[in-house]
Amino acid sequence: MDLLPTLRPSPVSPTVNLLEEGVQHGFLRLPYSRDDSAWGAVMVPLTVIKNGAGPTALLTGGNHGDEYEGPIALFDLARTLKAENVSGRVIIIPAMNYPAFVAGTRTSPIDSGNMNRCFPGRPDGTVTEKIADFFQRALLPNADIVLDFHSGGKTLDFLPFCAAHILADKIQEAKSFELVEAFGAPFSMKMLEIDAVGMYDTAAEEMGKTFITTEIGGAGTATAASVKIAKRGVSNVLKAAGILAGPVEPQPTQWLDMPDGDCFAIAEEGGLIELLVNLGDPVTKGAAIARIYPVSRTGAAPREIHARMSGILTARHVPGLVKPGDCVGVIAVAVAV
């Protein structure tokens, strides 16, 4: 007797045929009954471009709703990419966590769901879990290459990098780092996650997919320079995968490594932060990288945060106030590849 529960079918349905040739613009439709719409739905924008045989690239942004370089690059790609220029299939979802994206928040205003901590999701779960479940069971299994755009959102600002993870499967790892290099960001990262449980990255990698991601800027906005990096990078990835014709536009990149947890500088007290080094500056183990001033009264000495390793300041906290447990800086090490 089979005691394992049978998974329900996903309540999410695409309004386009994912296997059809040509260019289709539509939505992932998730029924969502709410106060202002009894038979309403969450409508996640979707573009599918297919032309003949070839690999499938799944391109996503807005996994966190306050990160903008990816959505800009992907909304632009969705309106400009023509089927005759594609060999295979490109699935473009510029804003995975669409409720968070339209609210300008990291997590969903509907259920407080952090999309990048909700995998594998549940077909009978919250709105965020239902969207994650559709990616887990319907989209990721049919993708060969997955590019998920991130930036620092409203609480972090990064040096612009493309990244992949160190994996047990070295063939899979090598394919991922080949696409990182092809992306051509100013920096390329061998990335360590502070908490990988429930991540989209982990779900894709456990299926054996070639997965790459980015951290391109942040601070709750996008710049002309960061958007240019994102647009050129996604084009380069599609060319390197053989989905788009033409040569990759090579760009100089500095490889970085996050070797262990000492990369992360964490605030133990809250207050007003004064950064003592700029993004991209070298730091030495033991050196003060920030001060946190108590704000309940004047005259109190600030608490210094010291680097636990030498390297390059790769990310910094924004805005000016921090809480206990906040990441205030990330240090990475320059490496030769």
Stockholm file with secondary structure:
# STOCKHOLM 1.0

chainA/1-337         MDLLPTLRPSPVSPTVNLLEEGVQHGFLRLPYSRDDSAWGAVMVPLTVIKNGAGPTALLTGGNHGDEYEGPIALFDLARTLKAENVSGRVIIIPAMNYPAFVAGTRTSPIDSGNMNRCFPGRPDGTVTEKIADFFQRALLPNADIVLDFHSGGKTLDFLPFCAAHILADKIQEAKSFELVEAFGAPFSMKMLEIDAVGMYDTAAEEMGKTFITTEIGGAGTATAASVKIAKRGVSNVLKAAGILAGPVEPQPTQWLDMPDGDCFAIAEEGGLIELLVNLGDPVTKGAAIARIYPVSRTGAAPREIHARMSGILTARHVPGLVKPGDCVGVIAVAVAV
#=GR chainA/1-337 SS CCCSCCCCCCSCEESSCTTCSEEEEEEEEEECCBTTBTTCEEEEEEEEEEESSSCEEEEECCSSTTCCHHHHHHHHHHHHCCGGGBSEEEEEESCSSHHHHHHTCSSCTTTCCCGGGCTTCCTTSCHHHHHHHHIIIIIGGGCSEEEECCCCTTTEEECCEEEEECCSCHHHHHHHHHHHHHHCCSEEEEECCSCCTTCHHHHHHHTTCEEEEEECCBTTSCCHHHHHHHHHHHHHHHHHTTSBCSCCCCCCCEEEECCSGGGEEECSSCEEEEESSCTTCEECTTCEEEEEECCSSSSCCCEEEECSSCEEEEEEECSSEECTTCEEEEEEEEECC
#=GC SS_cons         CCCSCCCCCCSCEESSCTTCSEEEEEEEEEECCBTTBTTCEEEEEEEEEEESSSCEEEEECCSSTTCCHHHHHHHHHHHHCCGGGBSEEEEEESCSSHHHHHHTCSSCTTTCCCGGGCTTCCTTSCHHHHHHHHIIIIIGGGCSEEEECCCCTTTEEECCEEEEECCSCHHHHHHHHHHHHHHCCSEEEEECCSCCTTCHHHHHHHTTCEEEEEECCBTTSCCHHHHHHHHHHHHHHHHHTTSBCSCCCCCCCEEEECCSGGGEEECSSCEEEEESSCTTCEECTTCEEEEEECCSSSSCCCEEEECSSCEEEEEEECSSEECTTCEEEEEEEEECC
//
